[in-house]
Amino acid sequence: MTDPENPNAGSSDFDLNEIQSEGIPEEENPFEYGEPMASDVTAIYDIPVQISAVLGRSSMKVSQLLKLGRGAVIELDRKVGESIDIYVNNRLVARGEVVVVEDRLGITMTEIVKSEQS
């Protein structure tokens, strides 16, 4: 029985790996060693990670820090509207923008940062 929306469904000469890997360079082909099983991925779902959103940075001497009080303003190295950095376990993974969600702050990811490690 064939699916009218997918004429190749049920066809014996249909190779999903061949179609999905088409145009992907060999070193980046995720199907080279087979697709990971769903149970392999679910094993990591309960691992906690620390996520940090860094609005900006500043440095000052301890003497300046001790003089700060309620209402003090610390100037950061970012300008209004600039992207913030999103870290997972102290590794930069993305950049984003601050948004308001109901009465809380949130972050919209605008860019995924490629890992420098291979």
C-alpha positions in Angstrom: 0.0 0.0 0.0 1.5 3.4 -1.0 1.1 6.8 0.7 -0.2 9.3 -1.9 1.9 12.1 -0.2 5.0 9.9 -0.2 5.2 7.8 -3.3 8.4 6.1 -2.1 6.9 4.8 1.1 6.9 1.0 1.1 9.1 0.9 -2.0 11.9 -1.8 -1.8 14.4 0.4 -3.6 14.0 3.4 -1.3 17.1 4.0 0.8 16.5 6.7 3.5 20.2 6.9 4.4 21.2 7.6 0.8 18.7 10.4 0.4 19.4 12.0 3.8 23.2 11.9 3.4 23.0 13.4 -0.2 25.1 16.6 -0.4 26.6 16.2 3.1 30.4 16.1 3.2 31.6 12.7 4.3 33.3 14.0 7.5 30.0 15.6 8.6 27.7 12.8 7.6 25.7 11.8 10.7 24.5 8.6 9.0 28.0 7.2 8.4 27.9 4.9 11.5 24.1 4.6 11.6 21.5 6.7 13.3 21.6 6.8 17.1 18.8 4.8 18.7 16.2 6.8 20.6 17.2 4.9 23.8 20.8 6.1 23.4 19.7 9.7 23.5 17.1 9.4 26.3 19.9 8.2 28.6 21.2 11.7 28.8 17.9 13.5 29.3 18.2 13.6 33.2 21.7 15.1 33.3 21.6 18.6 34.8 23.4 21.4 33.1 24.1 25.0 34.2 22.9 27.7 31.8 24.1 31.3 32.2 23.1 34.4 30.3 25.8 37.1 30.5 24.5 40.6 29.9 28.0 42.0 30.0 31.2 42.2 32.0 33.0 44.8 34.1 36.2 44.9 36.1 37.0 47.0 39.1 39.3 47.1 42.1 38.2 45.6 45.4 38.2 49.1 46.9 35.7 50.3 44.3 33.5 47.2 44.9 33.4 47.8 48.6 32.1 51.3 48.0 29.1 50.1 46.1 25.8 50.3 47.8 22.1 50.0 47.1 21.2 51.7 43.8 24.8 51.8 42.5 25.2 51.4 38.8 27.9 49.2 37.3 28.7 50.0 33.7 29.0 46.9 31.5 31.0 46.4 28.3 27.9 45.9 26.2 25.6 48.5 24.6 21.8 48.5 24.6 20.5 46.1 22.0 23.7 44.1 21.7 23.5 40.3 21.9 24.1 38.5 25.2 26.2 35.4 25.6 24.6 32.1 26.6 26.8 29.6 28.3 26.1 25.9 29.1 28.4 24.5 31.7 30.7 27.5 31.2 31.0 27.0 27.4 29.7 29.6 25.0 27.0 28.0 22.9 24.8 30.8 21.7 23.9 34.4 21.6 20.5 35.9 22.2 18.3 38.8 23.1 16.5 39.6 26.4 12.7 39.3 26.2 9.9 39.7 28.7 7.7 36.7 29.3 4.7 37.6 31.4 6.4 39.1 34.5 9.8 37.4 34.0 12.9 37.9 31.9 13.7 35.4 29.2 16.1 34.9 26.3 15.5 34.4 22.6 18.4 32.6 21.0 19.4 34.4 17.8 22.7 32.6 17.0 24.2 29.2 17.7 28.0 29.5 18.2 30.0 26.7 16.6 32.3 24.8 18.9 36.0 25.6 18.5 36.9 22.0 19.4 36.6 19.2 16.8 
